[in-house]
Amino acid sequence: MLYDHRTYTCRPGTIKKHLKLYGEHGYDVQRKHLGQPVVYGAVESGNVNSYVHIWVYKDAADRAQRRAALGADPAWQAYLTKSADAAFLVSQVNQLMLPTAFFDPSET
């Protein structure tokens, strides 16, 4: 398994607007290609202008294939244009993670 952990940071005061935009135009098309995220949440403490989501893939090839399909989808391209025009995001950090030998995701 491969976990894609992403943290996005919004300009102060814009996170609710950004998540509304994403909820209306990005979430369904992203799930269509990537599946259901393991986590999708706004940060409650620390940098409260950020949110995190984690997607799970079989391996790097599965991730590459799904993300290529997402990138080619006109609905996703339309969302990216709306997001860029809104200019709510200031940073993005992606971390690809492998589960440890003792972690069993079926137990969660």
Buried (B, 14 or more C-beta within 10 A) or exposed (E): EBBBBBBBBBBEEBBEEBBEBBEEBBBEBBBBBBEEBBEBEEBEEEEEBBBBBBBBBEEEEBBEEBBEEBEEBEBBEEBEEBBEEBEBBEEEEEEEEEEEEEEEEEEE
